[in-house]
Amino acid sequence: MEKLLLAMLLVGIILGATGIQVGNALFSDRSLSEGNEISTGEFDIRISKDGSRFYDDVKLFEFSNLKPGDSREFNFYIKNSGDISVSTLMLSFNVEDLENGKPTAAESLVDNTTDIGELSKNIVITKLSVTKEGQTYTLDQYIGKLLKEINGTSISLLKESLTPGEQLKVTIGFKLKEDAGNECQTDTARITLKHLRRAVSF
């Protein structure tokens, strides 16, 4: 009996020393995760005349003294300068037709809209292509259209995402119609190129 009592006493001492009570565990622990964050990346598309320096706003071209049948072509570059891949990149021509001063004598004989120019009705798109990583594709559906016809149209430029740091070249060619008449003499078409972009959808 004394041995049994001693054994029970020893078990009680051991349980007490390890911090365990019969029916109640006193062990405890915890895990901690600090500094968790959610942030956004920078969404930044820039343009350039020659692909060397890129800007948020830059004048890309100016062609003057065109005569019927004259053609012109220009390139510009678009770069993803941000942290986010771009899945949609739209180009929009916004055209404003202006009468450049007082109509000439020849123009006034045929032009009855002396406050609005007619030049964009006489400019034909002859080339619209995109080059990315050495691969060029042509946007044929716009070739042969008048500048007036695509005014305000959103033109999709990407076949695949433009990743951070990547750039593409856009080439645009146009021609003043050979049969352009006196109604567009001294007229000006003021063109704003706008780019709408969207991030990649997951």
C-alpha positions as CSV (number, residue, x, y, z in Angstrom):
1,M,0.0,0.0,0.0
2,E,2.8,2.4,0.8
3,K,4.5,1.5,-2.5
4,L,1.3,2.2,-4.4
5,L,0.8,5.5,-2.6
6,L,4.5,6.4,-3.3
7,A,4.1,5.5,-7.0
8,M,0.9,7.7,-7.2
9,L,2.7,10.5,-5.5
10,L,5.6,10.3,-8.0
11,V,3.2,10.4,-10.9
12,G,1.6,13.5,-9.5
13,I,4.9,15.2,-9.0
14,I,6.0,14.4,-12.6
15,L,2.7,15.6,-14.0
16,G,2.9,18.8,-12.0
17,A,6.5,19.3,-13.1
18,T,5.6,19.1,-16.8
19,G,2.7,21.5,-16.4
20,I,0.0,19.0,-17.3
21,Q,-3.1,18.5,-15.3
22,V,-5.3,15.5,-15.7
23,G,-8.1,16.5,-18.1
24,N,-6.5,19.9,-18.9
25,A,-3.5,20.5,-21.2
26,L,-1.6,23.7,-20.4
27,F,0.6,23.6,-23.6
28,S,0.1,26.6,-25.8
29,D,1.7,28.0,-29.0
30,R,1.0,30.6,-31.6
31,S,1.9,31.5,-35.2
32,L,2.3,35.1,-36.5
33,S,2.3,36.6,-40.0
34,E,3.0,40.3,-40.2
35,G,3.5,42.8,-42.9
36,N,1.2,41.3,-45.5
37,E,0.3,43.7,-48.3
38,I,-1.7,44.1,-51.4
39,S,-0.5,46.8,-53.9
40,T,-1.0,47.8,-57.5
41,G,1.6,48.0,-60.2
42,E,2.1,51.0,-62.5
43,F,0.1,51.1,-65.7
44,D,2.2,53.2,-68.2
45,I,2.1,53.3,-72.0
46,R,4.3,55.7,-73.8
47,I,5.0,56.7,-77.4
48,S,8.0,57.7,-79.4
49,K,8.8,59.0,-82.9
50,D,11.9,56.9,-83.3
51,G,12.0,54.3,-80.5
52,S,14.8,55.9,-78.5
53,R,13.0,58.1,-76.0
54,F,9.4,57.6,-75.0
55,Y,6.9,60.2,-73.8
56,D,3.3,60.5,-72.6
57,D,2.6,63.2,-75.2
58,V,4.6,63.9,-78.4
59,K,3.8,65.2,-81.9
60,L,4.5,62.4,-84.3
61,F,4.2,64.0,-87.8
62,E,3.4,67.1,-89.9
63,F,3.0,67.0,-93.6
64,S,2.3,70.2,-95.6
65,N,1.9,71.4,-99.2
66,L,0.5,68.1,-100.4
67,K,-0.8,67.9,-103.9
68,P,-3.2,65.3,-105.4
69,G,-1.6,61.9,-105.7
70,D,1.1,62.6,-103.0
71,S,1.8,59.8,-100.5
72,R,3.3,60.0,-97.1
73,E,4.3,57.4,-94.4
74,F,5.3,57.6,-90.8
75,N,6.3,55.3,-88.0
76,F,5.8,55.6,-84.3
77,Y,6.6,53.3,-81.3
78,I,4.6,52.3,-78.3
79,K,6.2,50.9,-75.2
80,N,4.9,49.3,-72.1
81,S,6.8,51.3,-69.5
82,G,4.8,50.0,-66.6
83,D,4.8,46.9,-64.4
84,I,1.6,45.2,-65.9
85,S,1.2,43.3,-69.1
86,V,-1.2,44.9,-71.5
87,S,-3.8,42.7,-73.3
88,T,-5.7,45.4,-75.2
89,L,-4.2,48.4,-77.0
90,M,-6.6,50.5,-79.1
91,L,-5.6,53.3,-81.5
92,S,-8.1,55.9,-82.3
93,F,-7.9,58.7,-85.0
94,N,-9.7,61.8,-83.9
95,V,-9.9,64.1,-86.9
96,E,-10.8,67.8,-87.0
97,D,-11.2,69.3,-90.5
98,L,-10.3,72.9,-90.7
99,E,-10.4,75.6,-93.4
100,N,-6.9,77.1,-93.3
101,G,-7.7,80.8,-93.6
102,K,-9.9,82.4,-96.3
103,P,-10.8,80.0,-99.2
104,T,-8.9,80.6,-102.4
105,A,-10.8,81.9,-105.4
106,A,-10.7,78.4,-107.0
107,E,-11.9,76.8,-103.7
108,S,-14.8,79.3,-103.2
109,L,-16.3,78.2,-106.5
110,V,-16.9,74.6,-105.3
111,D,-16.8,74.8,-101.5
112,N,-20.1,75.7,-99.9
113,T,-18.9,74.7,-96.3
114,T,-16.4,77.5,-95.7
115,D,-16.2,76.8,-92.0
116,I,-15.4,73.1,-92.3
117,G,-12.5,71.6,-94.3
118,E,-12.8,68.6,-96.7
119,L,-9.3,67.2,-96.5
120,S,-10.1,64.0,-94.5
121,K,-12.6,63.0,-97.2
122,N,-9.8,63.0,-99.7
123,I,-7.1,61.1,-97.7
124,V,-6.9,57.4,-98.3
125,I,-5.2,55.0,-95.8
126,T,-2.6,53.1,-97.8
127,K,-0.8,51.2,-95.0
128,L,-1.5,50.3,-91.4
129,S,0.9,47.7,-89.9
130,V,2.2,46.7,-86.5
131,T,5.7,45.2,-85.9
132,K,6.5,43.4,-82.6
133,E,9.7,41.4,-82.0
134,G,10.5,41.3,-85.7
135,Q,7.0,40.0,-86.7
136,T,4.9,42.4,-88.8
137,Y,1.1,42.0,-89.4
138,T,-1.1,44.3,-91.5
139,L,-4.5,45.6,-90.5
140,D,-5.9,45.0,-93.9
141,Q,-9.5,46.0,-93.0
142,Y,-8.5,49.6,-92.8
143,I,-6.5,49.8,-96.1
144,G,-8.3,51.8,-98.7
145,K,-10.5,53.6,-96.3
146,L,-10.8,57.4,-96.1
147,L,-9.4,59.1,-93.1
148,K,-12.9,60.5,-92.6
149,E,-14.3,57.0,-92.5
150,I,-12.1,55.8,-89.6
151,N,-12.5,59.0,-87.6
152,G,-13.3,57.9,-84.0
153,T,-12.9,54.2,-84.8
154,S,-11.0,52.2,-82.1
155,I,-8.4,50.0,-83.9
156,S,-7.0,47.0,-82.1
157,L,-3.2,46.8,-82.4
158,L,-2.3,43.7,-80.3
159,K,-2.5,40.1,-81.3
160,E,-0.8,39.1,-78.0
161,S,0.0,40.8,-74.7
162,L,2.6,43.6,-74.5
163,T,4.7,42.7,-71.5
164,P,6.6,45.2,-69.3
165,G,9.5,46.7,-71.2
166,E,8.2,45.5,-74.6
167,Q,7.6,47.9,-77.5
168,L,6.0,47.7,-80.9
169,K,6.2,49.8,-84.1
170,V,3.2,51.2,-85.9
171,T,3.5,52.2,-89.5
172,I,0.8,54.4,-91.2
173,G,0.7,55.4,-94.8
174,F,-1.8,57.6,-96.6
175,K,-2.3,59.3,-99.9
176,L,-4.1,62.4,-101.1
177,K,-6.5,61.2,-103.7
178,E,-5.5,61.9,-107.3
179,D,-8.9,63.3,-108.0
180,A,-9.0,65.6,-105.0
181,G,-10.6,68.8,-106.1
182,N,-10.4,72.5,-105.3
183,E,-12.7,72.1,-102.3
184,C,-9.8,70.9,-100.1
185,Q,-7.2,73.5,-101.2
186,T,-5.4,75.0,-98.2
187,D,-7.4,72.8,-95.9
188,T,-5.9,71.2,-92.8
189,A,-6.8,67.9,-91.1
190,R,-5.8,68.1,-87.5
191,I,-5.3,64.5,-86.1
192,T,-5.1,63.3,-82.6
193,L,-4.0,59.8,-82.0
194,K,-5.3,58.3,-78.8
195,H,-4.4,55.0,-77.2
196,L,-6.8,53.1,-74.9
197,R,-5.1,50.2,-73.0
198,R,-6.3,47.5,-70.6
199,A,-4.3,45.2,-68.3
200,V,-4.3,41.5,-68.8
201,S,-7.3,39.7,-67.4
202,F,-6.7,36.8,-65.1
